[in-house]
Amino acid sequence: MTNALATAKLAYERAPQSASIIDTYGWVLALNGEPQKRLALLRQAYSRLSTESAIRYHIGLALSLIAGREAEAKEELSAALSAQGAKPARWADDATRVLKTVGKAK
């Protein structure tokens, strides 16, 4: 287990109600290749903090990596980009790139 994963897991165990911590743990799992588990955590984080478009971006990325979930991925990424506000989010370019490639042969 990487240090980041161990730290995120410990934070989640200590504060399982914090949307930011849930999102971080889900995102670290994303970087370690556990799409189903991370998706559940990210959806939980979004249900607690639905104003945070970055969480929706994370959900879209998680969905883009699961076969058969491309339409949902496009919906989440599009919604995240629409909700980012006047100043582009630092993840906006990546979301746009992924949105263009979701559903195409990888």
C-alpha positions in Angstrom: 0.0 0.0 0.0 1.4 3.4 -0.9 1.8 6.1 1.7 -0.9 8.2 0.1 -3.3 5.3 0.1 -2.5 4.4 3.7 -2.9 8.1 4.8 -6.1 8.5 2.9 -7.5 5.3 4.4 -6.6 6.4 7.9 -8.2 9.8 7.4 -11.3 8.1 6.1 -11.4 5.8 9.1 -11.1 8.8 11.5 -13.6 11.1 9.7 -15.9 8.9 7.6 -18.5 11.7 7.4 -16.3 14.3 5.8 -17.1 14.8 2.1 -13.6 16.1 1.4 -11.9 13.1 3.0 -14.2 10.7 1.3 -13.4 12.3 -2.0 -9.7 12.2 -1.3 -9.8 8.5 -0.3 -11.9 7.7 -3.4 -9.5 9.6 -5.6 -6.4 7.9 -4.2 -8.1 4.6 -4.8 -8.7 5.8 -8.3 -5.0 6.2 -8.7 -4.5 2.7 -7.4 -6.9 1.0 -9.8 -10.1 0.1 -7.8 -12.9 1.6 -10.0 -15.9 0.0 -8.3 -14.9 0.9 -4.7 -13.8 4.4 -5.6 -17.1 5.1 -7.5 -19.1 4.2 -4.4 -17.0 6.5 -2.2 -17.1 9.3 -4.7 -20.8 9.1 -5.0 -21.0 9.2 -1.2 -18.8 12.3 -1.1 -21.0 14.0 -3.8 -24.2 13.2 -1.9 -22.7 15.1 1.1 -21.2 18.0 -0.9 -23.1 18.4 -4.2 -21.8 21.9 -4.7 -18.3 20.7 -5.4 -17.8 20.1 -9.1 -14.4 18.5 -8.7 -16.1 15.5 -7.0 -18.4 15.2 -10.0 -15.3 15.3 -12.2 -13.8 12.5 -10.2 -17.0 10.5 -10.6 -16.9 11.0 -14.3 -13.3 9.8 -14.5 -14.1 6.7 -12.4 -17.0 5.9 -14.7 -14.9 6.4 -17.8 -12.7 3.5 -16.7 -15.5 1.0 -16.2 -16.7 -0.8 -19.4 -20.3 0.0 -20.3 -20.5 3.2 -18.2 -19.4 5.6 -20.9 -22.7 7.4 -21.2 -22.8 8.0 -17.4 -19.2 9.2 -17.6 -20.0 11.8 -20.3 -23.0 13.0 -18.3 -20.9 13.5 -15.1 -18.0 15.2 -16.9 -20.3 17.5 -18.8 -22.1 18.4 -15.6 -18.8 19.0 -13.8 -17.6 21.3 -16.5 -21.0 23.2 -16.5 -20.8 23.7 -12.8 -17.2 24.9 -12.5 -18.0 28.6 -12.3 -16.5 31.6 -14.0 -12.9 30.7 -13.4 -11.9 27.4 -15.1 -11.1 24.7 -12.6 -7.6 23.3 -12.8 -9.1 19.9 -13.8 -11.2 21.4 -16.7 -8.7 20.7 -19.5 -8.4 17.1 -18.4 -12.1 16.7 -18.1 -12.6 18.1 -21.6 -9.9 15.7 -23.0 -11.5 12.7 -21.3 -14.9 13.7 -22.4 -13.7 13.7 -26.1 -12.2 10.2 -25.7 -14.8 8.4 -23.6 -16.4 5.5 -25.5 -13.6 5.4 -28.1 -11.2 2.5 -28.3 -8.5 2.8 -25.6 
